[in-house]
C-alpha cells in the first residue's frame, strides 16, 4: 500500500503461446490450472482433484 492507503497498481503479465498450449493441454485432461505471476512471466501449476475412498 502507498502512503494514501491505496494498493499499488497490478503489474501486467504476458502468457506466451507455449504457456497457453500447456494450460490448454492440462485443461483438456480435466485437471485445473493455476497461473501464478513470477519475475520472468507466469508459472503454470496443474491442480488435480480426486475423490478420497473410505
N, C-alpha and C positions, 0 to 999 in steps of 0.2 A: 504494500500500500504506500501511496505517496503521502506528502505532508497534508493534503486536503482530505485524506481518508478514502480516496478512490483507489481501486486496484489498477495496476499497470496494464496497458493495452496488451492483448494477447498477440503473440508472435504468429506469423503465418508459416506453415509447413507445407511442403510440396511432396505429393506422392508421385514417384516415378512410375513409368509403365510397368516395370518389373514388380514394384510394390503392389500395384493394382492386380496384376496377374496372380501374384502369390496369394493375396487376400481372397480373390475370386475362387482359386483352387481350393482353399480351405473351406470357404462357404459352400461350395458345390458338394462337399463331402458331408455337409450337415453340421459342421462344427461352427463355433462362434469365433469372431476375430476381435481383438483389442488393438487399437492403434495408439501407441504411446510416443509423444514427441520427445526426441533426444537432440543433442547438439548437431549431429550430422544428418538429420532427416527424421524418419519415423521408424520406430521398432514395431514389428508385427508379431503379435502373440496369438497362438491358437488356444482356444478355451474349449475343453471337452467336458460334456456333462453326461454322466451315466447314472442310471438308477442303481441304488445300493440294494443288493439282495439280502434278505434277512435269513 
